Amino acid sequence: MLTPADLEELTGYRRPDLQRRMLDVHGIPYKAIGHRTIVISAHVVAWVEGRPIGRFLEPDLSKVR
């Protein structure tokens, strides 16, 4: 999980609303809890590497017979 300082460095913003806007623009998933913004570091690593960011932890069972 990113620290508040990490989140500020990543987004360039201190205000949660502006941080969330930047995360939305770049497709980085987060969870907003009050004034806190929770971002998983694995999502940021995937974004930096250009890999798809998994948003769901549940398996895709549509392919199972």
PQR file of N, CA, C, O and H, with PARSE charges and radii, in Angstrom:
ATOM      1  N   MET A   1       0.839  -1.164   0.000 -0.4000 1.5000
ATOM      2  CA  MET A   1       0.000   0.000   0.000 -0.0000 2.0000
ATOM      3  C   MET A   1       0.895   1.241   0.000  0.5500 1.7000
ATOM      4  O   MET A   1       1.919   1.280   0.681 -0.5500 1.4000
ATOM      5  N   LEU A   2       0.496   2.245  -0.767 -0.4000 1.5000
ATOM      6  CA  LEU A   2       1.280   3.478  -0.801 -0.0000 2.0000
ATOM      7  C   LEU A   2       1.050   4.287   0.471  0.5500 1.7000
ATOM      8  O   LEU A   2      -0.057   4.331   1.009 -0.5500 1.4000
ATOM      9  H   LEU A   2      -0.336   2.214  -1.321  0.4000 1.0000
ATOM     10  N   THR A   3       2.108   4.918   0.933 -0.4000 1.5000
ATOM     11  CA  THR A   3       1.985   5.843   2.058 -0.0000 2.0000
ATOM     12  C   THR A   3       1.423   7.160   1.529  0.5500 1.7000
ATOM     13  O   THR A   3       1.440   7.394   0.320 -0.5500 1.4000
ATOM     14  H   THR A   3       3.007   4.882   0.497  0.4000 1.0000
ATOM     15  N   PRO A   4       0.927   8.021   2.413 -0.5600 1.5000
ATOM     16  CA  PRO A   4       0.474   9.336   1.951  0.2800 2.0000
ATOM     17  C   PRO A   4       1.571  10.095   1.196  0.5500 1.7000
ATOM     18  O   PRO A   4       1.288  10.781   0.214 -0.5500 1.4000
ATOM     19  N   ALA A   5       2.812   9.973   1.652 -0.4000 1.5000
ATOM     20  CA  ALA A   5       3.926  10.645   0.965 -0.0000 2.0000
ATOM     21  C   ALA A   5       4.149  10.047  -0.425  0.5500 1.7000
ATOM     22  O   ALA A   5       4.400  10.779  -1.383 -0.5500 1.4000
ATOM     23  H   ALA A   5       3.041   9.416   2.450  0.4000 1.0000
ATOM     24  N   ASP A   6       4.060   8.718  -0.537 -0.4000 1.5000
ATOM     25  CA  ASP A   6       4.200   8.060  -1.843 -0.0000 2.0000
ATOM     26  C   ASP A   6       3.107   8.515  -2.797  0.5500 1.7000
ATOM     27  O   ASP A   6       3.365   8.791  -3.968 -0.5500 1.4000
ATOM     28  H   ASP A   6       3.856   8.123   0.241  0.4000 1.0000
ATOM     29  N   LEU A   7       1.884   8.591  -2.285 -0.4000 1.5000
ATOM     30  CA  LEU A   7       0.750   8.998  -3.110 -0.0000 2.0000
ATOM     31  C   LEU A   7       0.917  10.434  -3.590  0.5500 1.7000
ATOM     32  O   LEU A   7       0.607  10.751  -4.738 -0.5500 1.4000
ATOM     33  H   LEU A   7       1.674   8.367  -1.334  0.4000 1.0000
ATOM     34  N   GLU A   8       1.404  11.294  -2.712 -0.4000 1.5000
ATOM     35  CA  GLU A   8       1.658  12.687  -3.100 -0.0000 2.0000
ATOM     36  C   GLU A   8       2.752  12.764  -4.160  0.5500 1.7000
ATOM     37  O   GLU A   8       2.644  13.532  -5.117 -0.5500 1.4000
ATOM     38  H   GLU A   8       1.656  11.036  -1.779  0.4000 1.0000
ATOM     39  N   GLU A   9       3.802  11.968  -3.987 -0.4000 1.5000
ATOM     40  CA  GLU A   9       4.887  11.971  -4.977 -0.0000 2.0000
ATOM     41  C   GLU A   9       4.405  11.429  -6.324  0.5500 1.7000
ATOM     42  O   GLU A   9       4.759  11.971  -7.371 -0.5500 1.4000
ATOM     43  H   GLU A   9       3.890  11.345  -3.211  0.4000 1.0000
ATOM     44  N   LEU A  10       3.608  10.374  -6.304 -0.4000 1.5000
ATOM     45  CA  LEU A  10       3.098   9.781  -7.537 -0.0000 2.0000
ATOM     46  C   LEU A  10       2.202  10.739  -8.302  0.5500 1.7000
ATOM     47  O   LEU A  10       2.345  10.900  -9.514 -0.5500 1.4000
ATOM     48  H   LEU A  10       3.320   9.934  -5.453  0.4000 1.0000
ATOM     49  N   THR A  11       1.277  11.377  -7.590 -0.4000 1.5000
ATOM     50  CA  THR A  11       0.279  12.218  -8.256 -0.0000 2.0000
ATOM     51  C   THR A  11       0.721  13.656  -8.439  0.5500 1.7000
ATOM     52  O   THR A  11       0.257  14.346  -9.347 -0.5500 1.4000
ATOM     53  H   THR A  11       1.161  11.246  -6.605  0.4000 1.0000
ATOM     54  N   GLY A  12       1.616  14.108  -7.577 -0.4000 1.5000
ATOM     55  CA  GLY A  12       2.012  15.511  -7.607 -0.0000 2.0000
ATOM     56  C   GLY A  12       1.060  16.407  -6.837  0.5500 1.7000
ATOM     57  O   GLY A  12       1.184  17.632  -6.859 -0.5500 1.4000
ATOM     58  H   GLY A  12       1.993  13.548  -6.839  0.4000 1.0000
ATOM     59  N   TYR A  13       0.107  15.783  -6.156 -0.4000 1.5000
ATOM     60  CA  TYR A  13      -0.900  16.547  -5.413 -0.0000 2.0000
ATOM     61  C   TYR A  13      -0.983  16.090  -3.967  0.5500 1.7000
ATOM     62  O   TYR A  13      -0.732  14.927  -3.650 -0.5500 1.4000
ATOM     63  H   TYR A  13       0.006  14.788  -6.138  0.4000 1.0000
ATOM     64  N   ARG A  14      -1.339  17.025  -3.098 -0.4000 1.5000
ATOM     65  CA  ARG A  14      -1.540  16.720  -1.691 -0.0000 2.0000
ATOM     66  C   ARG A  14      -3.023  16.479  -1.391  0.5500 1.7000
ATOM     67  O   ARG A  14      -3.365  15.674  -0.525 -0.5500 1.4000
ATOM     68  H   ARG A  14      -1.542  17.970  -3.356  0.4000 1.0000
ATOM     69  N   ARG A  15      -3.897  17.184  -2.115 -0.4000 1.5000
ATOM     70  CA  ARG A  15      -5.342  17.073  -1.872 -0.0000 2.0000
ATOM     71  C   ARG A  15      -5.886  15.756  -2.423  0.5500 1.7000
ATOM     72  O   ARG A  15      -5.618  15.408  -3.573 -0.5500 1.4000
ATOM     73  H   ARG A  15      -3.619  17.837  -2.819  0.4000 1.0000
ATOM     74  N   PRO A  16      -6.651  15.021  -1.607 -0.5600 1.5000
ATOM     75  CA  PRO A  16      -7.186  13.729  -2.056  0.2800 2.0000
ATOM     76  C   PRO A  16      -8.028  13.813  -3.326  0.5500 1.7000
ATOM     77  O   PRO A  16      -7.948  12.916  -4.165 -0.5500 1.4000
ATOM     78  N   ASP A  17      -8.834  14.865  -3.493 -0.4000 1.5000
ATOM     79  CA  ASP A  17      -9.672  14.956  -4.697 -0.0000 2.0000
ATOM     80  C   ASP A  17      -8.821  15.075  -5.957  0.5500 1.7000
ATOM     81  O   ASP A  17      -9.161  14.504  -6.994 -0.5500 1.4000
ATOM     82  H   ASP A  17      -8.899  15.594  -2.812  0.4000 1.0000
ATOM     83  N   LEU A  18      -7.722  15.811  -5.873 -0.4000 1.5000
ATOM     84  CA  LEU A  18      -6.832  15.951  -7.029 -0.0000 2.0000
ATOM     85  C   LEU A  18      -6.029  14.672  -7.265  0.5500 1.7000
ATOM     86  O   LEU A  18      -5.773  14.297  -8.409 -0.5500 1.4000
ATOM     87  H   LEU A  18      -7.446  16.274  -5.031  0.4000 1.0000
ATOM     88  N   GLN A  19      -5.634  14.006  -6.182 -0.4000 1.5000
ATOM     89  CA  GLN A  19      -4.938  12.726  -6.313 -0.0000 2.0000
ATOM     90  C   GLN A  19      -5.829  11.718  -7.026  0.5500 1.7000
ATOM     91  O   GLN A  19      -5.384  11.011  -7.930 -0.5500 1.4000
ATOM     92  H   GLN A  19      -5.843  14.311  -5.252  0.4000 1.0000
ATOM     93  N   ARG A  20      -7.099  11.659  -6.608 -0.4000 1.5000
ATOM     94  CA  ARG A  20      -8.037  10.703  -7.197 -0.0000 2.0000
ATOM     95  C   ARG A  20      -8.298  11.015  -8.666  0.5500 1.7000
ATOM     96  O   ARG A  20      -8.434  10.106  -9.485 -0.5500 1.4000
ATOM     97  H   ARG A  20      -7.460  12.234  -5.874  0.4000 1.0000
ATOM     98  N   ARG A  21      -8.364  12.281  -8.990 -0.4000 1.5000
ATOM     99  CA  ARG A  21      -8.558  12.661 -10.393 -0.0000 2.0000
ATOM    100  C   ARG A  21      -7.392  12.155 -11.240  0.5500 1.7000
ATOM    101  O   ARG A  21      -7.600  11.605 -12.322 -0.5500 1.4000
ATOM    102  H   ARG A  21      -8.253  13.019  -8.325  0.4000 1.0000
ATOM    103  N   MET A  22      -6.166  12.340 -10.749 -0.4000 1.5000
ATOM    104  CA  MET A  22      -4.987  11.873 -11.487 -0.0000 2.0000
ATOM    105  C   MET A  22      -5.009  10.355 -11.613  0.5500 1.7000
ATOM    106  O   MET A  22      -4.705   9.820 -12.679 -0.5500 1.4000
ATOM    107  H   MET A  22      -5.997  12.787  -9.871  0.4000 1.0000
ATOM    108  N   LEU A  23      -5.363   9.655 -10.540 -0.4000 1.5000
ATOM    109  CA  LEU A  23      -5.435   8.196 -10.580 -0.0000 2.0000
ATOM    110  C   LEU A  23      -6.487   7.734 -11.588  0.5500 1.7000
ATOM    111  O   LEU A  23      -6.258   6.784 -12.336 -0.5500 1.4000
ATOM    112  H   LEU A  23      -5.610  10.090  -9.674  0.4000 1.0000
ATOM    113  N   ASP A  24      -7.635   8.405 -11.607 -0.4000 1.5000
ATOM    114  CA  ASP A  24      -8.691   8.082 -12.573 -0.0000 2.0000
ATOM    115  C   ASP A  24      -8.210   8.274 -14.009  0.5500 1.7000
ATOM    116  O   ASP A  24      -8.439   7.418 -14.864 -0.5500 1.4000
ATOM    117  H   ASP A  24      -7.820   9.177 -10.999  0.4000 1.0000
ATOM    118  N   VAL A  25      -7.547   9.388 -14.269 -0.4000 1.5000
ATOM    119  CA  VAL A  25      -7.060   9.690 -15.622 -0.0000 2.0000
ATOM    120  C   VAL A  25      -6.116   8.598 -16.115  0.5500 1.7000
ATOM    121  O   VAL A  25      -6.139   8.237 -17.291 -0.5500 1.4000
ATOM    122  H   VAL A  25      -7.361  10.083 -13.575  0.4000 1.0000
ATOM    123  N   HIS A  26      -5.291   8.074 -15.218 -0.4000 1.5000
ATOM    124  CA  HIS A  26      -4.295   7.080 -15.604 -0.0000 2.0000
ATOM    125  C   HIS A  26      -4.761   5.641 -15.392  0.5500 1.7000
ATOM    126  O   HIS A  26      -4.007   4.702 -15.646 -0.5500 1.4000
ATOM    127  H   HIS A  26      -5.273   8.367 -14.262  0.4000 1.0000
ATOM    128  N   GLY A  27      -5.996   5.463 -14.929 -0.4000 1.5000
ATOM    129  CA  GLY A  27      -6.546   4.115 -14.780 -0.0000 2.0000
ATOM    130  C   GLY A  27      -5.965   3.312 -13.642  0.5500 1.7000
ATOM    131  O   GLY A  27      -5.974   2.082 -13.681 -0.5500 1.4000
ATOM    132  H   GLY A  27      -6.609   6.226 -14.722  0.4000 1.0000
ATOM    133  N   ILE A  28      -5.459   3.990 -12.628 -0.4000 1.5000
ATOM    134  CA  ILE A  28      -4.895   3.297 -11.470 -0.0000 2.0000
ATOM    135  C   ILE A  28      -6.006   3.120 -10.435  0.5500 1.7000
ATOM    136  O   ILE A  28      -6.558   4.110  -9.954 -0.5500 1.4000
ATOM    137  H   ILE A  28      -5.452   4.990 -12.597  0.4000 1.0000
ATOM    138  N   PRO A  29      -6.344   1.872 -10.083 -0.5600 1.5000
ATOM    139  CA  PRO A  29      -7.422   1.652  -9.131  0.2800 2.0000
ATOM    140  C   PRO A  29      -7.054   2.116  -7.725  0.5500 1.7000
ATOM    141  O   PRO A  29      -5.891   2.078  -7.322 -0.5500 1.4000
ATOM    142  N   TYR A  30      -8.062   2.550  -7.002 -0.4000 1.5000
ATOM    143  CA  TYR A  30      -7.884   2.981  -5.616 -0.0000 2.0000
ATOM    144  C   TYR A  30      -9.195   2.793  -4.884  0.5500 1.7000
ATOM    145  O   TYR A  30     -10.237   2.565  -5.499 -0.5500 1.4000
ATOM    146  H   TYR A  30      -9.006   2.581  -7.329  0.4000 1.0000
ATOM    147  N   LYS A  31      -9.135   2.891  -3.578 -0.4000 1.5000
ATOM    148  CA  LYS A  31     -10.325   2.848  -2.737 -0.0000 2.0000
ATOM    149  C   LYS A  31     -10.333   4.132  -1.926  0.5500 1.7000
ATOM    150  O   LYS A  31      -9.368   4.436  -1.225 -0.5500 1.4000
ATOM    151  H   LYS A  31      -8.289   3.076  -3.079  0.4000 1.0000
ATOM    152  N   ALA A  32     -11.415   4.880  -2.021 -0.4000 1.5000
ATOM    153  CA  ALA A  32     -11.556   6.126  -1.266 -0.0000 2.0000
ATOM    154  C   ALA A  32     -12.307   5.829   0.026  0.5500 1.7000
ATOM    155  O   ALA A  32     -13.421   5.304   0.003 -0.5500 1.4000
ATOM    156  H   ALA A  32     -12.199   4.633  -2.590  0.4000 1.0000
ATOM    157  N   ILE A  33     -11.695   6.165   1.139 -0.4000 1.5000
ATOM    158  CA  ILE A  33     -12.317   5.996   2.450 -0.0000 2.0000
ATOM    159  C   ILE A  33     -12.187   7.330   3.169  0.5500 1.7000
ATOM    160  O   ILE A  33     -11.135   7.652   3.721 -0.5500 1.4000
ATOM    161  H   ILE A  33     -10.790   6.591   1.158  0.4000 1.0000
ATOM    162  N   GLY A  34     -13.262   8.098   3.155 -0.4000 1.5000
ATOM    163  CA  GLY A  34     -13.204   9.438   3.731 -0.0000 2.0000
ATOM    164  C   GLY A  34     -12.190  10.272   2.973  0.5500 1.7000
ATOM    165  O   GLY A  34     -12.269  10.412   1.753 -0.5500 1.4000
ATOM    166  H   GLY A  34     -14.116   7.836   2.707  0.4000 1.0000
ATOM    167  N   HIS A  35     -11.238  10.823   3.707 -0.4000 1.5000
ATOM    168  CA  HIS A  35     -10.179  11.617   3.075 -0.0000 2.0000
ATOM    169  C   HIS A  35      -8.968  10.768   2.698  0.5500 1.7000
ATOM    170  O   HIS A  35      -7.998  11.279   2.139 -0.5500 1.4000
ATOM    171  H   HIS A  35     -11.173  10.709   4.698  0.4000 1.0000
ATOM    172  N   ARG A  36      -9.024   9.470   3.005 -0.4000 1.5000
ATOM    173  CA  ARG A  36      -7.904   8.585   2.678 -0.0000 2.0000
ATOM    174  C   ARG A  36      -8.098   7.982   1.297  0.5500 1.7000
ATOM    175  O   ARG A  36      -9.218   7.673   0.890 -0.5500 1.4000
ATOM    176  H   ARG A  36      -9.812   9.055   3.460  0.4000 1.0000
ATOM    177  N   THR A  37      -7.004   7.821   0.589 -0.4000 1.5000
ATOM    178  CA  THR A  37      -7.015   7.154  -0.709 -0.0000 2.0000
ATOM    179  C   THR A  37      -6.067   5.967  -0.609  0.5500 1.7000
ATOM    180  O   THR A  37      -4.867   6.135  -0.391 -0.5500 1.4000
ATOM    181  H   THR A  37      -6.094   8.072   0.919  0.4000 1.0000
ATOM    182  N   ILE A  38      -6.611   4.776  -0.768 -0.4000 1.5000
ATOM    183  CA  ILE A  38      -5.829   3.552  -0.639 -0.0000 2.0000
ATOM    184  C   ILE A  38      -5.436   3.086  -2.042  0.5500 1.7000
ATOM    185  O   ILE A  38      -6.291   2.849  -2.895 -0.5500 1.4000
ATOM    186  H   ILE A  38      -7.586   4.639  -0.944  0.4000 1.0000
ATOM    187  N   VAL A  39      -4.131   2.960  -2.261 -0.4000 1.5000
ATOM    188  CA  VAL A  39      -3.607   2.494  -3.548 -0.0000 2.0000
ATOM    189  C   VAL A  39      -2.646   1.345  -3.270  0.5500 1.7000
ATOM    190  O   VAL A  39      -1.740   1.461  -2.446 -0.5500 1.4000
ATOM    191  H   VAL A  39      -3.436   3.152  -1.567  0.4000 1.0000
ATOM    192  N   ILE A  40      -2.858   0.244  -3.965 -0.4000 1.5000
ATOM    193  CA  ILE A  40      -1.981  -0.917  -3.822 -0.0000 2.0000
ATOM    194  C   ILE A  40      -0.737  -0.702  -4.688  0.5500 1.7000
ATOM    195  O   ILE A  40      -0.839  -0.346  -5.862 -0.5500 1.4000
ATOM    196  H   ILE A  40      -3.595   0.150  -4.635  0.4000 1.0000
ATOM    197  N   SER A  41       0.429  -0.921  -4.096 -0.4000 1.5000
ATOM    198  CA  SER A  41       1.678  -0.665  -4.820 -0.0000 2.0000
ATOM    199  C   SER A  41       1.822  -1.544  -6.059  0.5500 1.7000
ATOM    200  O   SER A  41       2.434  -1.119  -7.039 -0.5500 1.4000
ATOM    201  H   SER A  41       0.512  -1.210  -3.142  0.4000 1.0000
ATOM    202  N   ALA A  42       1.275  -2.755  -6.040 -0.4000 1.5000
ATOM    203  CA  ALA A  42       1.358  -3.629  -7.218 -0.0000 2.0000
ATOM    204  C   ALA A  42       0.654  -3.006  -8.420  0.5500 1.7000
ATOM    205  O   ALA A  42       1.075  -3.211  -9.558 -0.5500 1.4000
ATOM    206  H   ALA A  42       0.778  -3.100  -5.244  0.4000 1.0000
ATOM    207  N   HIS A  43      -0.416  -2.245  -8.175 -0.4000 1.5000
ATOM    208  CA  HIS A  43      -1.109  -1.573  -9.276 -0.0000 2.0000
ATOM    209  C   HIS A  43      -0.229  -0.487  -9.888  0.5500 1.7000
ATOM    210  O   HIS A  43      -0.228  -0.292 -11.103 -0.5500 1.4000
ATOM    211  H   HIS A  43      -0.757  -2.079  -7.250  0.4000 1.0000
ATOM    212  N   VAL A  44       0.508   0.206  -9.053 -0.4000 1.5000
ATOM    213  CA  VAL A  44       1.395   1.259  -9.554 -0.0000 2.0000
ATOM    214  C   VAL A  44       2.539   0.639 -10.355  0.5500 1.7000
ATOM    215  O   VAL A  44       2.906   1.152 -11.412 -0.5500 1.4000
ATOM    216  H   VAL A  44       0.507   0.047  -8.065  0.4000 1.0000
ATOM    217  N   VAL A  45       3.097  -0.453  -9.860 -0.4000 1.5000
ATOM    218  CA  VAL A  45       4.177  -1.133 -10.583 -0.0000 2.0000
ATOM    219  C   VAL A  45       3.681  -1.595 -11.952  0.5500 1.7000
ATOM    220  O   VAL A  45       4.367  -1.405 -12.957 -0.5500 1.4000
ATOM    221  H   VAL A  45       2.799  -0.870  -9.002  0.4000 1.0000
ATOM    222  N   ALA A  46       2.497  -2.198 -11.996 -0.4000 1.5000
ATOM    223  CA  ALA A  46       1.932  -2.646 -13.278 -0.0000 2.0000
ATOM    224  C   ALA A  46       1.734  -1.467 -14.222  0.5500 1.7000
ATOM    225  O   ALA A  46       2.027  -1.572 -15.413 -0.5500 1.4000
ATOM    226  H   ALA A  46       1.939  -2.352 -11.180  0.4000 1.0000
ATOM    227  N   TRP A  47       1.243  -0.353 -13.707 -0.4000 1.5000
ATOM    228  CA  TRP A  47       1.023   0.850 -14.521 -0.0000 2.0000
ATOM    229  C   TRP A  47       2.339   1.363 -15.099  0.5500 1.7000
ATOM    230  O   TRP A  47       2.416   1.692 -16.283 -0.5500 1.4000
ATOM    231  H   TRP A  47       1.004  -0.268 -12.739  0.4000 1.0000
ATOM    232  N   VAL A  48       3.371   1.430 -14.263 -0.4000 1.5000
ATOM    233  CA  VAL A  48       4.681   1.912 -14.712 -0.0000 2.0000
ATOM    234  C   VAL A  48       5.251   0.985 -15.785  0.5500 1.7000
ATOM    235  O   VAL A  48       5.861   1.448 -16.749 -0.5500 1.4000
ATOM    236  H   VAL A  48       3.308   1.163 -13.301  0.4000 1.0000
ATOM    237  N   GLU A  49       5.054  -0.315 -15.618 -0.4000 1.5000
ATOM    238  CA  GLU A  49       5.582  -1.293 -16.572 -0.0000 2.0000
ATOM    239  C   GLU A  49       4.711  -1.439 -17.816  0.5500 1.7000
ATOM    240  O   GLU A  49       5.090  -2.135 -18.758 -0.5500 1.4000
ATOM    241  H   GLU A  49       4.558  -0.691 -14.835  0.4000 1.0000
ATOM    242  N   GLY A  50       3.557  -0.793 -17.828 -0.4000 1.5000
ATOM    243  CA  GLY A  50       2.677  -0.873 -18.984 -0.0000 2.0000
ATOM    244  C   GLY A  50       1.862  -2.152 -19.061  0.5500 1.7000
ATOM    245  O   GLY A  50       1.315  -2.482 -20.113 -0.5500 1.4000
ATOM    246  H   GLY A  50       3.249  -0.228 -17.063  0.4000 1.0000
ATOM    247  N   ARG A  51       1.778  -2.877 -17.942 -0.4000 1.5000
ATOM    248  CA  ARG A  51       0.990  -4.111 -17.904 -0.0000 2.0000
ATOM    249  C   ARG A  51      -0.456  -3.793 -17.551  0.5500 1.7000
ATOM    250  O   ARG A  51      -0.736  -2.765 -16.935 -0.5500 1.4000
ATOM    251  H   ARG A  51       2.222  -2.609 -17.087  0.4000 1.0000
ATOM    252  N   PRO A  52      -1.374  -4.673 -17.938 -0.5600 1.5000
ATOM    253  CA  PRO A  52      -2.771  -4.469 -17.532  0.2800 2.0000
ATOM    254  C   PRO A  52      -2.880  -4.514 -16.011  0.5500 1.7000
ATOM    255  O   PRO A  52      -2.190  -5.288 -15.348 -0.5500 1.4000
ATOM    256  N   ILE A  53      -3.737  -3.691 -15.485 -0.4000 1.5000
ATOM    257  CA  ILE A  53      -3.919  -3.629 -14.037 -0.0000 2.0000
ATOM    258  C   ILE A  53      -5.151  -4.438 -13.682  0.5500 1.7000
ATOM    259  O   ILE A  53      -6.265  -4.118 -14.099 -0.5500 1.4000
ATOM    260  H   ILE A  53      -4.298  -3.062 -16.024  0.4000 1.0000
ATOM    261  N   GLY A  54      -4.935  -5.499 -12.900 -0.4000 1.5000
ATOM    262  CA  GLY A  54      -6.058  -6.318 -12.453 -0.0000 2.0000
ATOM    263  C   GLY A  54      -6.870  -5.578 -11.407  0.5500 1.7000
ATOM    264  O   GLY A  54      -6.326  -5.129 -10.398 -0.5500 1.4000
ATOM    265  H   GLY A  54      -4.031  -5.759 -12.562  0.4000 1.0000
ATOM    266  N   ARG A  55      -8.161  -5.449 -11.641 -0.4000 1.5000
ATOM    267  CA  ARG A  55      -9.025  -4.737 -10.705 -0.0000 2.0000
ATOM    268  C   ARG A  55      -9.799  -5.679  -9.802  0.5500 1.7000
ATOM    269  O   ARG A  55     -10.349  -5.248  -8.788 -0.5500 1.4000
ATOM    270  H   ARG A  55      -8.602  -5.814 -12.461  0.4000 1.0000
ATOM    271  N   PHE A  56      -9.853  -6.954 -10.149 -0.4000 1.5000
ATOM    272  CA  PHE A  56     -10.648  -7.897  -9.376 -0.0000 2.0000
ATOM    273  C   PHE A  56      -9.772  -9.064  -8.951  0.5500 1.7000
ATOM    274  O   PHE A  56      -8.930  -9.535  -9.717 -0.5500 1.4000
ATOM    275  H   PHE A  56      -9.406  -7.305 -10.972  0.4000 1.0000
ATOM    276  N   LEU A  57      -9.975  -9.519  -7.742 -0.4000 1.5000
ATOM    277  CA  LEU A  57      -9.200 -10.639  -7.236 -0.0000 2.0000
ATOM    278  C   LEU A  57      -9.876 -11.973  -7.526  0.5500 1.7000
ATOM    279  O   LEU A  57      -9.246 -13.022  -7.395 -0.5500 1.4000
ATOM    280  H   LEU A  57     -10.658  -9.137  -7.120  0.4000 1.0000
ATOM    281  N   GLU A  58     -11.145 -11.952  -7.916 -0.4000 1.5000
ATOM    282  CA  GLU A  58     -11.865 -13.183  -8.174 -0.0000 2.0000
ATOM    283  C   GLU A  58     -11.489 -13.726  -9.546  0.5500 1.7000
ATOM    284  O   GLU A  58     -11.270 -12.958 -10.484 -0.5500 1.4000
ATOM    285  H   GLU A  58     -11.658 -11.100  -8.023  0.4000 1.0000
ATOM    286  N   PRO A  59     -11.413 -15.048  -9.662 -0.5600 1.5000
ATOM    287  CA  PRO A  59     -11.093 -15.629 -10.969  0.2800 2.0000
ATOM    288  C   PRO A  59     -12.256 -15.467 -11.938  0.5500 1.7000
ATOM    289  O   PRO A  59     -13.411 -15.347 -11.528 -0.5500 1.4000
ATOM    290  N   ASP A  60     -11.937 -15.465 -13.220 -0.4000 1.5000
ATOM    291  CA  ASP A  60     -12.954 -15.412 -14.264 -0.0000 2.0000
ATOM    292  C   ASP A  60     -13.442 -16.835 -14.505  0.5500 1.7000
ATOM    293  O   ASP A  60     -12.771 -17.623 -15.171 -0.5500 1.4000
ATOM    294  H   ASP A  60     -10.999 -15.562 -13.553  0.4000 1.0000
ATOM    295  N   LEU A  61     -14.601 -17.156 -13.966 -0.4000 1.5000
ATOM    296  CA  LEU A  61     -15.138 -18.509 -14.072 -0.0000 2.0000
ATOM    297  C   LEU A  61     -15.954 -18.722 -15.342  0.5500 1.7000
ATOM    298  O   LEU A  61     -16.506 -19.804 -15.542 -0.5500 1.4000
ATOM    299  H   LEU A  61     -15.146 -16.516 -13.425  0.4000 1.0000
ATOM    300  N   SER A  62     -16.038 -17.726 -16.189 -0.4000 1.5000
ATOM    301  CA  SER A  62     -16.822 -17.863 -17.414 -0.0000 2.0000
ATOM    302  C   SER A  62     -16.219 -18.889 -18.374  0.5500 1.7000
ATOM    303  O   SER A  62     -16.923 -19.396 -19.248 -0.5500 1.4000
ATOM    304  H   SER A  62     -15.590 -16.847 -16.026  0.4000 1.0000
ATOM    305  N   LYS A  63     -14.954 -19.199 -18.231 -0.4000 1.5000
ATOM    306  CA  LYS A  63     -14.279 -20.156 -19.116 -0.0000 2.0000
ATOM    307  C   LYS A  63     -14.342 -21.587 -18.579  0.5500 1.7000
ATOM    308  O   LYS A  63     -13.949 -22.521 -19.278 -0.5500 1.4000
ATOM    309  H   LYS A  63     -14.382 -18.788 -17.521  0.4000 1.0000
ATOM    310  N   VAL A  64     -14.823 -21.770 -17.372 -0.4000 1.5000
ATOM    311  CA  VAL A  64     -14.878 -23.088 -16.738 -0.0000 2.0000
ATOM    312  C   VAL A  64     -16.152 -23.803 -17.166  0.5500 1.7000
ATOM    313  O   VAL A  64     -17.233 -23.215 -17.183 -0.5500 1.4000
ATOM    314  H   VAL A  64     -15.142 -21.012 -16.804  0.4000 1.0000
ATOM    315  N   ARG A  65     -16.010 -25.072 -17.510 -0.4000 1.5000
ATOM    316  CA  ARG A  65     -17.194 -25.864 -17.900 -0.0000 2.0000
ATOM    317  C   ARG A  65     -17.705 -26.657 -16.739  0.5500 1.7000
ATOM    318  O   ARG A  65     -18.691 -27.382 -16.873 -0.5500 1.4000
ATOM    319  H   ARG A  65     -15.131 -25.549 -17.496  0.4000 1.0000
TER
END
